[in-house]
Amino acid sequence: MLRFLSLNIMSKRFKQKIPKQFKLDLHGVKHADVEVLVENFIFKYQEDLPIKIVTGNSNAMKKIVINVLNKHNFSYLDGDFYNRGYIDVLN
């Protein structure tokens, strides 16, 4: 009985709501379509930042996304040490 109560308390403690991070996955999208898709996505979810844009490892795709973000004055982080295939849009 005591074990059940302690597990129940622990599970409630760790069931805090984590805000959903919206994600745009550009795998399989043609480079010509990326600019419009990214602009629509960042403006649709600009109140829900940070958001994630998955680019894969294509440098051309990243360059297009970064140009759009710079054009609209959004700050971003380009992946991390282990996974360079995404961009986090911060504000």
N, C-alpha and C positions, 0 to 999 in steps of 0.2 A: 504494500500500500504506500509506504513512504517513498519507495523508488518511483512509483507511478506519479505521485504528486511532484517530485522533484523534476522528472522529465517533462511533465505538463507545464510547470513554471518556466523551465528552460526554453521549451518550444515557444511559449508565448513571448518570452523575452527577445528571441531572435527572429520573430516574425514581423519585424518592423517593415513598413512599406518602403521599398526602394523605388524611387521614381524611374519610370521607363525611359530609356534613351532611344530616341528614334534613329533609324538607320536607313541609309540609301545605299543599296548594293549596285555597283556599276559593272559587275562582271557580265560580259556578253553585250554591253551597250556600245554602239558605234560612237567613235570619237566626235562625229558631227552632231550627235544628239546630246552630248554631255552637258554643254553650257546651259541649255534651256532646262534640262532636268535638274541640275544643281541649283540654278536660280529659283525655280519653283519650289524645290525642297527647302532651301534655307529660308525663304520668305514665309513658307507655310508654317514652319516650326521654329521661327525666330524667338518666340516666347517660351520655348521649351528647351533652350540651350543648356548644356552642351548636346550636340547631335553628332552622329558618326557617319562619315561617307567612306564606304569601302571601295577602294580603287584597284585593288590587286597590286601587282608589282610593276605595272606599266608606268614608266616615267612620263610618257606622253599624256596619259590619263591624269596623273597627278598634277602635271603642269597646267592642264586645262582647268582642273578644279581649283588649284591655287590662284590662277589668274582671275577666276570668277570671285573667289573670296576676297582677294585684294581689291578688285574693282568695286566691291560693295562694302569695303572696310570692316570685314569680319576678321577676328584673330583666330588662329588655328594652331594645332600641334600636328606634326607630320609623323604619325605612327610612334613606335617605341623601338627599343633596341632589338627585340626579338621578332617583331612583326611590323614591317614598314608598309604594309598594304592597306592602310586606312589613314584618314585625316579626321581629327576631332575638331569640330567648329565650336569655339568657346564663347564668343560674344560679338 
